[in-house]
Amino acid sequence: MARTVSEGGGPEQPGRRRVLGFLVGSGVMASFVSFVYPILSFVLPPESGELDADTVAAKANEMAANSAKIFRMGNRPGILVRMADGNYRAFSAVCTHLNCTVQYRQREHDVWCACHNGVYNLQGGVVSGPPPKPLEEFVVHARGQDIVVTRESRT
């Protein structure tokens, strides 16, 4: 049987070549994954984490008339407004312009975005400023002493 001889005069070690090939291949594969993974994570949307279930936004006696409260609706903020007549309205508290959190202004009886002075009425419609569309409106139910907000469409 013929033996291969390396340049140094000793027999060639096929195990070293395999190990070196494995290391180079692993490095190339790791580099490929490090380039592809960020692209895929950017292109594919993450799971939203939104809850379709009812959310308890407040207790019945917690809010005075003509006041508001920010609450958590899934992974986004919502705003619950108690009108002067005692009824409740609930909206997404995320401005439709640049996703800033909106707030209720008692004196003006409107919802205001401080980022770019966007103003919404108490039906969620745009009154002034740069917001391109109305706030998403939620359905409000009273369940015992809880004020419950649901993502159902209000139409």
Secondary structure in CASP SS format (residue, H / E / C, confidence):
PFRMAT SS
TARGET T0000
AUTHOR 0000-0000-0000
METHOD secondary structure of the structure
MODEL  1
M C 1.00
A C 1.00
R C 1.00
T C 1.00
V E 1.00
S C 1.00
E C 1.00
G C 1.00
G C 1.00
G C 1.00
P E 1.00
E C 1.00
Q C 1.00
P H 1.00
G H 1.00
R H 1.00
R H 1.00
R H 1.00
V H 1.00
L H 1.00
G H 1.00
F H 1.00
L H 1.00
V H 1.00
G H 1.00
S H 1.00
G H 1.00
V H 1.00
M H 1.00
A H 1.00
S H 1.00
F H 1.00
V H 1.00
S H 1.00
F H 1.00
V H 1.00
Y H 1.00
P H 1.00
I H 1.00
L H 1.00
S H 1.00
F H 1.00
V H 1.00
L C 1.00
P C 1.00
P C 1.00
E C 1.00
S C 1.00
G C 1.00
E C 1.00
L C 1.00
D C 1.00
A C 1.00
D C 1.00
T E 1.00
V E 1.00
A E 1.00
A E 1.00
K E 1.00
A C 1.00
N C 1.00
E C 1.00
M C 1.00
A C 1.00
A C 1.00
N C 1.00
S E 1.00
A E 1.00
K E 1.00
I E 1.00
F E 1.00
R E 1.00
M E 1.00
G C 1.00
N C 1.00
R E 1.00
P E 1.00
G E 1.00
I E 1.00
L E 1.00
V E 1.00
R E 1.00
M C 1.00
A C 1.00
D C 1.00
G C 1.00
N C 1.00
Y E 1.00
R E 1.00
A E 1.00
F E 1.00
S E 1.00
A C 1.00
V E 1.00
C C 1.00
T C 1.00
H C 1.00
L C 1.00
N C 1.00
C C 1.00
T E 1.00
V C 1.00
Q E 1.00
Y E 1.00
R E 1.00
Q C 1.00
R C 1.00
E C 1.00
H C 1.00
D E 1.00
V E 1.00
W E 1.00
C E 1.00
A C 1.00
C C 1.00
H C 1.00
N C 1.00
G E 1.00
V E 1.00
Y E 1.00
N C 1.00
L C 1.00
Q C 1.00
G C 1.00
G C 1.00
V E 1.00
V E 1.00
S E 1.00
G C 1.00
P C 1.00
P C 1.00
P C 1.00
K C 1.00
P C 1.00
L C 1.00
E C 1.00
E E 1.00
F E 1.00
V E 1.00
V E 1.00
H E 1.00
A E 1.00
R E 1.00
G C 1.00
Q C 1.00
D E 1.00
I E 1.00
V E 1.00
V E 1.00
T E 1.00
R C 1.00
E C 1.00
S C 1.00
R C 1.00
T C 1.00
END
